[in-house]
Amino acid sequence: MKGEERMKEEVFDKIDFGDLTVTDRYLRFDLRANPFPMVGIASGSDPDTPPLGTQNLKDLHSFVASTYQADKFGAFAILGEYGFGKTYVLRHLHNRINEGLHNRGKDRGISIYIDSPRPTAADFAYEMLRGFGIEKFLVILWRILLVDFKREIRSKGDDFVKTLLPKKAQYRFFQDPPEAVLKEMASESMVSPLPFLDRILQSGVDLKRLGEHFKGKLAEFFLVRDLQERLSSFGSQSRALNCFNEWKDFLDLDLKRLLKKQEKEISFIRSFLTVLATSGFRMIYVLIDEFENSLLAPTRLIRRMYCHNLRELFDSCGDLMSVIIAIQPGAWVTIEKESPAFRARFSRVIEIDNVSREELKRIVKTYLNRERVPNSSYVDTFYPFEEDTLDEIRNFSLENLRVCLESCFVLIEYAAENTEVREIGPDLIELLPKIHDSFYEARKPRE
């Protein structure tokens, strides 16, 4: 045993990355780098069409277009086994929605991506907020308050402030001459919510009172007792920034606990979505990846309750959001059996098939073209792969796209390291069994 430990130490001592450099070993294949993802998972930022098939792509595009134009709730399910491209499709769609719909003034659309949500409504609510961005959300929240505050001041002047704030708070709010304060508050140049928040906090106003004035839109974010206690402890310096950071930390660290305790998940999500709608978002698309992980709850009752809570959420917030989930076919069958009412909310369901011969060749060619050196004569070819090799890769991978791409990555690496390899022929497929075994071992169902 001591000898083995000594050998490990000697091997470890020889590991030195000090002379590690970037090489041009791919250039002999007219490639700048290995173009394939190391573990076969595409990022979704690729401009290439996802491997869905023509009709499935049309259905998905039609769903997004119809829900956006009609401003109505819709639910869409994408079925597929591990490695068939569900994650790539969702990430691709997430990026395309945000690129195409985010910057549209009052008719904006946005995608919120959630990965493997835990089977509680509180976790789902938290993941929605985190997926959008807690800090970004708080800026929007206080900007809405600022706009409403400006509008009230322009129409009612200091009477509005006197109605909203108690006498002590009025005195602190108007530490400067009232005319100057009102002019500052109503100014078009005041865009950042922080100076406004700073003055509100310096006045000592109870945020609960502020939230009640804007009840219906923002109340859920002001009526939280735990947060009130923490915000009331600030000193006089940098109140606004402290409040902003404290609020952000509260939502990030304590939100799930609070929602579970008060059972207010749906009203919270409703308020969250209402804030986004008030700021100009016409439709919020919630994309949920690996939804089957939500069904890992230990009992059928818990699984059914989770689906029931989500169904209630869909029904109560349907004018503000649409949902697209990616799920394994077996898990979808479980939902159909255990929660038929939840299943009935999904108007469209598509299934991703095994990758076809033509689709694999298109995808491989696209990846290779992306890393071709300028003026390469191999553009739109499969080089360094022989065409027959792609058929063998597909057969070896059991037509699983992720394993195909992972195999391509490994074969390119092998060819780059072994200078005697001129082309990647079918004979090199014997190098791949470890990839195949490790892939399926890593993706076995959890016990």
C-alpha positions as CSV (number, residue, x, y, z in Angstrom):
1,M,0.0,0.0,0.0
2,K,2.9,2.4,0.9
3,G,4.5,1.6,-2.5
4,E,1.2,2.5,-4.3
5,E,1.0,5.8,-2.4
6,R,4.6,6.6,-3.2
7,M,3.8,6.0,-6.9
8,K,0.8,8.3,-6.8
9,E,3.0,11.0,-5.2
10,E,5.6,10.6,-7.9
11,V,3.0,10.9,-10.7
12,F,1.5,13.9,-9.1
13,D,4.9,15.6,-8.7
14,K,5.4,15.2,-12.5
15,I,2.2,17.1,-13.3
16,D,3.2,20.5,-14.4
17,F,1.1,22.9,-16.5
18,G,3.7,25.6,-16.6
19,D,4.7,24.9,-20.2
20,L,1.2,24.3,-21.5
21,T,0.5,26.2,-24.7
22,V,-2.2,26.5,-27.4
23,T,-1.2,24.4,-30.4
24,D,-2.2,24.4,-34.0
25,R,-2.7,20.7,-34.2
26,Y,-6.0,21.0,-35.9
27,L,-4.7,23.0,-38.8
28,R,-3.8,20.0,-40.9
29,F,-7.5,19.3,-41.1
30,D,-8.2,22.9,-42.0
31,L,-9.7,23.5,-38.6
32,R,-8.9,26.2,-36.1
33,A,-10.2,24.1,-33.2
34,N,-12.2,21.0,-32.4
35,P,-15.7,22.2,-33.4
36,F,-17.7,19.6,-31.4
37,P,-19.0,20.0,-27.8
38,M,-16.9,17.9,-25.4
39,V,-19.9,16.2,-23.8
40,G,-22.2,16.4,-26.8
41,I,-24.4,19.2,-25.4
42,A,-24.8,22.2,-27.6
43,S,-25.1,25.6,-26.0
44,G,-28.3,26.8,-27.7
45,S,-26.5,30.0,-28.8
46,D,-25.6,28.3,-32.1
47,P,-27.5,29.8,-35.0
48,D,-28.1,26.4,-36.4
49,T,-31.6,24.9,-36.6
50,P,-32.3,22.5,-33.7
51,P,-32.8,18.8,-34.6
52,L,-36.6,18.8,-34.4
53,G,-37.8,17.9,-37.9
54,T,-39.8,20.3,-40.1
55,Q,-43.3,19.7,-38.7
56,N,-42.2,19.9,-35.1
57,L,-40.4,23.2,-35.8
58,K,-43.5,24.6,-37.4
59,D,-45.6,23.6,-34.4
60,L,-43.2,25.2,-32.0
61,H,-42.9,28.4,-34.0
62,S,-46.7,28.5,-34.4
63,F,-47.2,28.1,-30.6
64,V,-44.9,31.0,-29.7
65,A,-46.4,33.2,-32.4
66,S,-50.0,32.5,-31.5
67,T,-49.6,33.0,-27.7
68,Y,-47.6,36.2,-28.2
69,Q,-50.2,37.7,-30.7
70,A,-53.3,36.6,-28.8
71,D,-51.7,37.4,-25.4
72,K,-53.2,34.2,-24.0
73,F,-51.8,31.3,-22.0
74,G,-50.6,28.2,-23.7
75,A,-48.7,25.1,-22.6
76,F,-46.4,23.0,-24.9
77,A,-44.6,19.8,-24.1
78,I,-41.4,18.5,-25.9
79,L,-40.9,14.8,-25.3
80,G,-37.6,13.0,-25.9
81,E,-35.2,10.5,-24.3
82,Y,-31.8,11.7,-22.8
83,G,-29.5,12.9,-25.5
84,F,-32.1,13.5,-28.2
85,G,-31.7,17.3,-28.1
86,K,-34.4,18.6,-25.8
87,T,-32.1,20.9,-23.8
88,Y,-30.6,22.2,-27.1
89,V,-34.1,23.0,-28.4
90,L,-35.1,24.8,-25.2
91,R,-31.9,26.8,-25.0
92,H,-32.1,27.7,-28.7
93,L,-35.7,28.8,-28.2
94,H,-34.8,30.7,-25.0
95,N,-32.2,32.7,-26.9
96,R,-34.4,33.3,-30.0
97,I,-37.3,34.6,-27.9
98,N,-35.1,37.0,-26.0
99,E,-33.3,38.2,-29.1
100,G,-36.5,38.7,-31.1
101,L,-39.0,39.9,-28.6
102,H,-37.2,41.5,-25.7
103,N,-36.6,45.0,-27.1
104,R,-40.0,46.0,-28.3
105,G,-41.2,48.8,-26.0
106,K,-44.6,47.9,-24.6
107,D,-45.0,44.7,-26.5
108,R,-42.0,42.9,-25.2
109,G,-41.7,39.2,-24.7
110,I,-39.2,37.4,-22.5
111,S,-38.1,33.8,-21.9
112,I,-37.2,32.5,-18.4
113,Y,-35.3,29.3,-18.4
114,I,-35.6,26.9,-15.4
115,D,-33.5,23.7,-15.2
116,S,-34.7,20.7,-13.2
117,P,-37.1,22.4,-10.7
118,R,-37.6,20.7,-7.4
119,P,-41.1,19.4,-6.7
120,T,-42.5,22.3,-4.6
121,A,-44.4,25.4,-5.7
122,A,-42.1,27.5,-3.6
123,D,-39.0,26.3,-5.4
124,F,-40.8,26.9,-8.7
125,A,-41.6,30.5,-7.7
126,Y,-38.0,31.1,-6.6
127,E,-36.5,29.6,-9.8
128,M,-38.8,31.9,-11.9
129,L,-37.5,35.0,-10.1
130,R,-33.9,33.8,-10.2
131,G,-34.2,32.9,-13.9
132,F,-35.3,36.4,-14.7
133,G,-32.7,38.0,-12.5
134,I,-33.3,39.2,-9.0
135,E,-31.3,42.5,-9.4
136,K,-32.9,43.2,-12.7
137,F,-36.4,42.6,-11.2
138,L,-35.8,45.0,-8.3
139,V,-34.7,47.8,-10.7
140,I,-38.0,47.3,-12.6
141,L,-40.0,47.2,-9.4
142,W,-38.6,50.5,-8.1
143,R,-38.7,52.1,-11.5
144,I,-42.5,51.4,-11.6
145,L,-42.8,53.0,-8.2
146,L,-40.9,56.0,-9.4
147,V,-43.0,56.4,-12.5
148,D,-46.3,56.2,-10.5
149,F,-44.9,58.6,-7.9
150,K,-44.0,61.1,-10.6
151,R,-47.4,60.9,-12.1
152,E,-49.1,61.4,-8.7
153,I,-46.9,64.4,-7.9
154,R,-47.6,66.0,-11.2
155,S,-51.3,65.7,-10.8
156,K,-51.6,66.4,-7.0
157,G,-48.4,68.1,-5.9
158,D,-47.5,68.0,-2.2
159,D,-51.1,66.9,-1.3
160,F,-50.2,63.4,-2.6
161,V,-47.1,63.2,-0.4
162,K,-49.0,64.4,2.6
163,T,-51.7,61.8,2.0
164,L,-49.1,59.0,1.5
165,L,-46.7,59.9,4.3
166,P,-47.3,60.5,8.0
167,K,-46.3,63.9,9.4
168,K,-42.8,62.8,10.7
169,A,-42.1,61.2,7.4
170,Q,-43.3,64.3,5.5
171,Y,-40.8,66.4,7.5
172,R,-37.9,64.1,6.6
173,F,-39.0,63.7,3.0
174,F,-39.0,67.5,2.6
175,Q,-35.7,68.2,4.2
176,D,-34.9,70.4,1.2
177,P,-37.5,73.1,0.1
178,P,-40.7,71.3,-0.9
179,E,-40.7,72.9,-4.4
180,A,-37.2,71.7,-5.1
181,V,-38.1,68.2,-3.9
182,L,-41.3,68.0,-6.0
183,K,-39.4,69.3,-9.0
184,E,-36.7,66.7,-8.6
185,M,-39.2,63.9,-8.1
186,A,-41.2,64.8,-11.2
187,S,-38.2,65.4,-13.4
188,E,-37.9,63.4,-16.6
189,S,-34.2,63.2,-16.0
190,M,-34.6,61.1,-12.9
191,V,-34.4,57.6,-14.4
192,S,-32.5,55.6,-11.7
193,P,-34.8,54.5,-8.9
194,L,-32.0,54.7,-6.3
195,P,-32.2,58.5,-5.5
196,F,-36.0,58.1,-5.2
197,L,-35.6,55.0,-3.0
198,D,-33.0,56.9,-0.9
199,R,-35.4,59.8,-0.2
200,I,-38.3,57.4,0.6
201,L,-36.1,55.6,3.1
202,Q,-34.8,58.8,4.7
203,S,-38.4,59.8,5.3
204,G,-38.8,56.8,7.6
205,V,-42.0,55.8,5.9
206,D,-43.3,52.3,6.6
207,L,-42.8,50.4,3.3
208,K,-46.0,48.5,4.1
209,R,-47.9,51.8,3.7
210,L,-46.1,52.4,0.5
211,G,-47.0,49.0,-0.8
212,E,-50.7,49.4,0.2
213,H,-50.9,52.5,-1.9
214,F,-49.9,50.5,-5.0
215,K,-51.9,47.5,-3.9
216,G,-52.7,45.1,-6.7
217,K,-49.5,45.6,-8.5
218,L,-46.7,45.5,-6.0
219,A,-48.2,44.7,-2.6
220,E,-46.6,41.3,-2.2
221,F,-43.2,42.8,-2.2
222,F,-43.9,45.3,0.5
223,L,-46.1,43.4,3.0
224,V,-43.5,40.8,4.0
225,R,-42.9,41.2,7.8
226,D,-39.5,39.5,7.8
227,L,-38.2,41.9,5.2
228,Q,-39.7,44.9,7.0
229,E,-37.7,44.0,10.1
230,R,-34.5,43.8,8.2
231,L,-35.0,47.0,6.2
232,S,-35.9,49.0,9.4
233,S,-32.4,48.4,10.8
234,F,-30.5,50.5,8.3
235,G,-28.2,53.4,9.4
236,S,-28.3,56.8,7.7
237,Q,-25.6,56.1,5.2
238,S,-26.3,54.7,1.7
239,R,-29.8,53.7,2.7
240,A,-31.0,53.1,-0.9
241,L,-28.0,50.9,-1.8
242,N,-28.2,49.0,1.4
243,C,-32.0,48.5,0.9
244,F,-31.4,47.3,-2.6
245,N,-28.8,44.8,-1.6
246,E,-30.7,43.7,1.5
247,W,-33.8,43.1,-0.6
248,K,-31.8,41.2,-3.2
249,D,-30.3,39.0,-0.5
250,F,-33.6,38.4,1.1
251,L,-35.2,37.2,-2.1
252,D,-32.2,35.1,-2.9
253,L,-31.8,33.4,0.5
254,D,-35.2,33.5,2.3
255,L,-37.9,33.6,-0.3
256,K,-38.5,29.8,-0.5
257,R,-38.7,29.4,3.3
258,L,-41.2,32.3,3.6
259,L,-43.4,31.1,0.7
260,K,-43.5,27.6,2.2
261,K,-44.4,29.0,5.6
262,Q,-47.2,31.3,4.3
263,E,-48.4,29.1,1.3
264,K,-48.5,32.2,-0.9
265,E,-46.6,30.9,-3.9
266,I,-49.3,31.6,-6.5
267,S,-50.0,35.1,-5.2
268,F,-46.3,35.8,-5.2
269,I,-45.8,34.6,-8.8
270,R,-48.9,36.6,-9.8
271,S,-47.4,39.8,-8.3
272,F,-44.0,39.0,-10.0
273,L,-45.6,38.6,-13.4
274,T,-47.8,41.7,-12.9
275,V,-44.7,43.7,-12.2
276,L,-43.2,42.5,-15.5
277,A,-46.5,43.1,-17.4
278,T,-46.6,46.7,-15.9
279,S,-43.1,47.4,-17.2
280,G,-44.1,46.4,-20.8
281,F,-43.8,42.7,-21.1
282,R,-46.7,41.3,-23.2
283,M,-45.9,37.6,-22.7
284,I,-43.5,35.8,-20.3
285,Y,-42.5,32.3,-21.6
286,V,-41.4,29.9,-18.9
287,L,-39.2,27.2,-20.3
288,I,-38.7,24.2,-18.0
289,D,-36.0,21.7,-18.8
290,E,-35.8,18.1,-17.4
291,F,-39.3,18.4,-15.9
292,E,-39.2,14.7,-15.1
293,N,-37.0,15.6,-12.1
294,S,-40.1,17.2,-10.6
295,L,-41.6,13.8,-10.5
296,L,-38.9,12.3,-8.3
297,A,-41.0,13.0,-5.2
298,P,-41.2,9.9,-3.0
299,T,-45.0,9.5,-3.1
300,R,-47.7,9.8,-5.6
301,L,-49.6,12.2,-3.4
302,I,-46.7,14.7,-3.4
303,R,-46.3,14.4,-7.2
304,R,-50.0,15.0,-7.7
305,M,-50.0,18.0,-5.4
306,Y,-47.1,19.6,-7.3
307,C,-49.0,19.2,-10.6
308,H,-52.1,20.5,-8.9
309,N,-50.3,23.6,-7.7
310,L,-48.8,24.3,-11.1
311,R,-52.3,23.8,-12.7
312,E,-53.7,26.4,-10.3
313,L,-50.8,28.7,-11.2
314,F,-51.5,28.3,-15.0
315,D,-55.2,29.0,-14.4
316,S,-54.6,32.1,-12.2
317,C,-51.7,33.6,-14.2
318,G,-52.7,32.5,-17.7
319,D,-53.1,36.1,-19.0
320,L,-49.5,36.8,-18.2
321,M,-47.5,33.7,-19.1
322,S,-47.1,30.6,-21.3
323,V,-45.1,27.4,-20.5
324,I,-42.9,25.1,-22.5
325,I,-41.5,21.9,-20.8
326,A,-39.0,19.3,-21.9
327,I,-39.7,15.9,-20.4
328,Q,-38.9,12.2,-21.0
329,P,-41.8,10.2,-22.6
330,G,-42.0,7.8,-19.6
331,A,-42.5,10.7,-17.2
332,W,-45.1,12.2,-19.4
333,V,-47.0,8.9,-19.3
334,T,-46.9,9.1,-15.5
335,I,-48.4,12.6,-15.6
336,E,-51.2,11.4,-17.9
337,K,-52.1,8.7,-15.4
338,E,-51.7,10.6,-12.1
339,S,-52.6,14.2,-13.1
340,P,-54.9,14.2,-16.1
341,A,-56.2,17.7,-15.2
342,F,-52.6,19.1,-15.4
343,R,-52.0,17.2,-18.7
344,A,-55.2,18.7,-20.1
345,R,-53.6,22.2,-19.9
346,F,-51.1,21.3,-22.6
347,S,-52.6,22.0,-26.0
348,R,-49.6,20.7,-28.0
349,V,-47.2,17.8,-27.6
350,I,-44.3,16.9,-29.9
351,E,-41.7,14.1,-29.6
352,I,-38.1,14.3,-30.8
353,D,-37.1,11.2,-32.8
354,N,-33.8,9.5,-33.1
355,V,-31.4,11.6,-35.2
356,S,-31.7,10.7,-38.9
357,R,-28.9,10.0,-41.2
358,E,-29.5,13.3,-43.2
359,E,-29.9,15.3,-40.0
360,L,-26.7,14.1,-38.5
361,K,-24.8,14.9,-41.7
362,R,-26.3,18.4,-41.8
363,I,-25.3,19.0,-38.1
364,V,-21.7,17.6,-38.5
365,K,-21.1,19.7,-41.6
366,T,-22.4,22.8,-39.8
367,Y,-20.1,22.3,-36.8
368,L,-17.1,21.7,-39.1
369,N,-17.8,24.8,-41.2
370,R,-17.8,26.9,-38.1
371,E,-14.2,26.2,-37.4
372,R,-12.8,26.0,-40.9
373,V,-9.7,28.2,-41.6
374,P,-10.3,31.1,-44.0
375,N,-10.4,30.1,-47.7
376,S,-10.5,26.4,-46.9
377,S,-11.2,24.0,-49.8
378,Y,-13.0,21.7,-47.4
379,V,-16.0,24.0,-46.6
380,D,-19.3,22.1,-46.9
381,T,-17.5,18.7,-46.7
382,F,-17.2,16.1,-43.9
383,Y,-13.4,16.2,-43.9
384,P,-11.6,14.8,-41.8
385,F,-14.4,12.3,-41.5
386,E,-15.1,9.8,-44.3
387,E,-18.8,9.9,-45.1
388,D,-19.2,6.2,-44.1
389,T,-17.8,7.0,-40.7
390,L,-20.8,9.2,-39.9
391,D,-23.1,6.2,-40.6
392,E,-21.0,4.1,-38.2
393,I,-21.1,6.8,-35.6
394,R,-24.8,7.0,-35.8
395,N,-25.2,3.2,-35.5
396,F,-22.7,3.0,-32.7
397,S,-24.6,5.8,-30.8
398,L,-27.9,4.1,-31.2
399,E,-29.0,7.2,-33.2
400,N,-28.6,9.4,-30.0
401,L,-27.6,12.9,-31.1
402,R,-25.6,13.7,-27.9
403,V,-23.6,10.5,-28.1
404,C,-22.9,11.2,-31.8
405,L,-21.5,14.7,-31.1
406,E,-19.5,13.4,-28.2
407,S,-18.1,10.7,-30.4
408,C,-17.1,13.2,-33.1
409,F,-15.3,15.3,-30.5
410,V,-13.3,12.3,-29.3
411,L,-12.4,11.2,-32.8
412,I,-11.2,14.7,-33.8
413,E,-9.0,14.7,-30.6
414,Y,-7.6,11.3,-31.4
415,A,-6.8,12.3,-35.0
416,A,-5.2,15.5,-33.9
417,E,-2.9,13.7,-31.4
418,N,-1.9,11.0,-33.8
419,T,-0.2,12.5,-36.9
420,E,-0.4,9.3,-38.9
421,V,-4.2,9.6,-39.0
422,R,-5.0,11.4,-42.3
423,E,-8.7,10.8,-42.3
424,I,-11.2,9.5,-39.7
425,G,-12.4,6.2,-41.2
426,P,-14.9,3.6,-39.9
427,D,-12.1,1.5,-38.4
428,L,-11.6,4.1,-35.7
429,I,-15.1,3.5,-34.3
430,E,-13.6,0.7,-32.1
431,L,-12.2,3.6,-29.9
432,L,-15.7,4.7,-28.8
433,P,-17.2,2.0,-26.5
434,K,-16.0,3.8,-23.4
435,I,-17.9,6.9,-24.5
436,H,-21.1,4.9,-25.1
437,D,-20.9,3.1,-21.7
438,S,-20.1,6.2,-19.6
439,F,-22.9,8.2,-21.3
440,Y,-25.5,5.7,-20.4
441,E,-24.1,5.0,-17.0
442,A,-24.2,8.7,-16.2
443,R,-27.8,9.0,-17.3
444,K,-29.3,5.9,-15.5
445,P,-32.6,6.7,-13.7
446,R,-32.0,7.7,-10.1
447,E,-32.9,5.2,-7.5
